[in-house]
Amino acid sequence: MPGSRNILQIDDLEEVELGQWGEAPFFCEPWINKAIVLQHLHSPALWSIFQLQDILGMSETFRRENPHDERINVPADPHHYWRYRMHLTLEELIKEAPFNEELKGYIVSCGR
């Protein structure tokens, strides 16, 4: 990927995706989730709040293949209530040391 610029022109915004140049990918691959989480962690904002789907989506192992399974609700459907359920238990997630250490490393390196 070509280097990023510090200053963007308005005309350039349609070509920019997460500060990267090129077309936006069709699917939200793990590297995209990771880039979003890292951008938020590096922000000067006091809080960085994430949905579980974004955190778990950073991992090929934990992300769900079907993006519709990650959806919390469908606003246009009054009968589709908030039905998201994490597809692994907290006990299973706690045992995933490589994933947890990677996430912890991001948080620490961002000074949070």
Salt bridges, closest charged atoms under 4 A:
ASP12 OD2 - ARG5 NH1 2.76
GLU102 OE2 - LYS34 NZ 2.87
